[in-house]
Amino acid sequence: MNDVFGYIAYGENELYHRGALLSALKLLHHCPTARITVATDRSELFRGYPIETMLITTEQKEQWSFGGRYHFGIKAGTMRELLRRADRLLFMDTDMYPVGDPSKGFHSISAIHSIMRLCEGKHRIYQRALPGKNISIGGQVLTGQEPMWNSGIVGIHRESLSAMVDAFAAIKVVHEVTDTWAPEQFGLGVALSQNGRTISPHRLPIRHYNTRGKKQFAEPRVHAFFNAYGSVPVGQQVAKAGRYRLWRTPLDLWHQKHRKSL
């Protein structure tokens, strides 16, 4: 079975690229045999690491974002291409990072079952905007009552590639009708719930820094890691990454709160 861990890192923000690389190094610490592919427009940043890269071209970014109108369309299109290279894909956003071995997650992925980060429930904007618009995914007309699944983590089988294609086909029109950032994950959750397929939330040892306070703490630490260790041998970087802290202690929380009050 060709099991692949996937990341997507593109654009000018260095945090996305370094975040993906640090997460991958942590992954290699906990799962040394992991096969990792990073889809990126800056493959040189990952050169020399035991990581495969898949180039995201300027033309693909233009096409998948619908001419720059929907940024997260690039994520949807790229994830689809990553899945073409795997039997089972376990995808993580660049602000997700393992604190243990997440490879057991592959055992939960099958042709009829996927895992995603969590279920966010029904979305009020979609409930108001979608009824009567006759927008469909995989033949299912959207009512706005469909639950939203968060795509920060996605575990999906190659047999579900057609579902991902169906989801992508509806992204542009859903975005035009709702003007939200979430059609990518909304559509994917709907598609992976059709035709006998099911989704469950992941239960993997993975943390994140995708909230404002967590990101304010983690971002300088991500950069500090590579400033300190980016030139040492890869094996040493993996060992350092495995012990490197990106989460906040109670004292860190106190310092953040204190700084805001000044």
N, C-alpha and C positions, 0 to 999 in steps of 0.2 A: 504494500500500500504506500503510495507516494503522499506522505503527510508533510505539509508545508506551513510554516509560520510566515505570515505576511504583514508588511508595513507599507505605508504610503507616505512619502516625504517629498514635497516639491515647493517651489516658490523661494522668495528671498529671505524669509524668516529663518534664521539659523537654528532656532529652537526646535523646529520640526525635524530637521535633519539630525541634529545632535541628540534630540529626544529619542528618535527611532534607533540610533546607533547605541545609545546607552541602554535602552530597553533590550535591544538584541544582545548586548554583552551580558546583561543580567540573565537573560534567557540561556545563554551558553554556559553561564556559571551553574545554573540549576539543571540544565539539560544539555550536556556537552555534545550529544549526537543530533541536536536539532538542525533541521534544514530550514534556513531562513532566506526569504526573498524580500528585498526592499524595492518597491517601485518608486523611481525617483527621476528628477530631471538634473541631478548633480551626482552622477555615479562615482565621480572621482573622490568624493568624501568617504566612500565605503571601500575604496581600493585597499587591498592588503589585509582585509578582514575575511574570516570564513563565512562570508555572506554573499549570496547571489544578488545581482541587481537586474531590474527590468526598466529600461529607459522609457520615460514618459516624454513624448515629443511635444514641441510647441503646437503642432497641428492637432494632436490628440487633446491637449488642454483646451484649445479653441473649440473643437468639436464637442467635447463632453461637457463643457460649461455653457454650451449654446451661445457661443460668441461672447463669453465673459459675463453672461447674465446670471448664471447660477454656479457658484464656486464648488458646491458639494457634488455637482454632477461629475466632476473630475474624480472624486473619490469613488462614486458608483461605477463609472466606466473602468477605472483602474482595477477595482476589486474584481470586476468581471474578468479582466484579462489575467489577473493572478490565479483565479480559479481554473482557467484553461490549462494552467501549468501544474495542477495538483489533482489528486484524487480526493483529498480532504484538506481544506484550508482553514487555518485558525488565524484570523486577522485581528490585529490590535491597533488602535489609534496610537499615535506617537507619544501621547501623554499617559498611556497605560504601561505598566512595568511589572514583571513577575517578581514575586518574593518567595517563590517555591517552584516546583516543577509543574508547569501547566500542560504537559504533554498528555496527561490522562484525559484531557478534554476531547482528544480525537476519538476516544471510545464512545462518546456521546453523539457523534456525528454520523448520520447515515443518509441513505437516499431519501428517507421520509422524515428525518428529524434534524433540525439545526439548533444551534445555541446562539443567543445574543446577550448583550450585556444585561439588560433588564427591560421589563415592560413598563412603560410610562403611562399606560391607560389611554383613554380617549382624549383627543385634542379639540379644544373648544372652537378654534378657528376652522378646523376641518368640518366640525359638526355644522357650523354656520354656512361655510362656503361651498361644500361639495354636493349637497342634495340638489338634484335636478340638473346637474351639469353633464350627466351621461359620460363621465370619465370612467374608464374601466382598466383593470389590471388582470390579465389572464382570463378575460371574459367576465369578470366579476365587476359589476357597476359599483363604484364607490359611493357610500352613503355618508361618510364622515363618522360613523359609529365604530369603525375599525380601530383596534388598539394600536398605539404607537410603540414600536420596539426600538430601543437605543442601539445604535450600530458601532459603539466604541469597541465592542468585541463581537465578532461574528465567526461562528464555526459552521461551515457549510460543505456539503458533499458535491462533487462534480455533477452528479445526476440532477442536482437542483440548478444547474447553469441556466436552463430554460426559464426558470422562475426569476433569476436575476435579470435576464434579458427582458422579460415581461415588465419587471419593475422599472428598469431603465427607460423603457418606451413611454411610460406615463409620467416620468419626472417633470419634463418640461411643462406640460399642460397643468399639472397639479401646482407647480410653482407659480405659473401665471395666474391661476385662480386664487391661490391662498397667500402669495407673497411671504412665505416663511422659509426658514433655512432647512426645514426638516423633510421635504419630499423624498430625499434619498433613502432615509431610514424608514419613513412611513411606508413607501412603496415596497421596500424589501420585506418588511414585516408582513404586509398583506400577501405578497407573492409566496412567501415561505410558509404561509398558513393555509394554502389552497391544496385541493386534490389529494386529501389524505395526509398532507405534510403537517408537521407540528414544530413548535419552537418552545424552548425552555430557557430560563435565565441560567447563565453560567454559574458554576460554583468553584471557580479556579482561584489559585493563590495569586491574584493580580490586583495591584493598587493603581491609583490614578492621581493626577494633579490637574483635573479639568475644571475645577472651580477657581474663582478668582483668588481667594486666600491661599489655597494650596499651590496655585501656579506662581504667585508672587514669592513664595518660599522656595519652590523647586527650581524655577528658571535660573537664578544665579548659581545654584548648586550644579545644574547640568553643565553650564559653561565652565564652572570651576573645575569639574572633573576632567574635562579634556584639556584645559589649560595646564593642569597638574600632571596628567598621566597620558595625554594624547601621543606622546613621542616614545613611550616605553613599549616593549614587546607586547604583542597582542595577548599572549597568555597571562601576562601580569595585569593588563587592562581588564581581562575577564575576572581575575581574582579580586581586583580592587572594586570592580563594578558590583560583584556579588555582595559585598559588605557595605556598599555606599548608600547612604540614607537620603531619600527624597521626601519622606513623610515627616510631619511635624510632631515634636514632643510637646507636652504641656507647657514647658518653658518657652518653646518657639511660639506657641499660640499666645502666651502672655506678652512676649516681646512685640508681636505683630499688633496686638490690641493696644499696647502702650504707645507704640509709634503713631498709630492712628489718632490717639487722643491728644497728641502734642500740637 
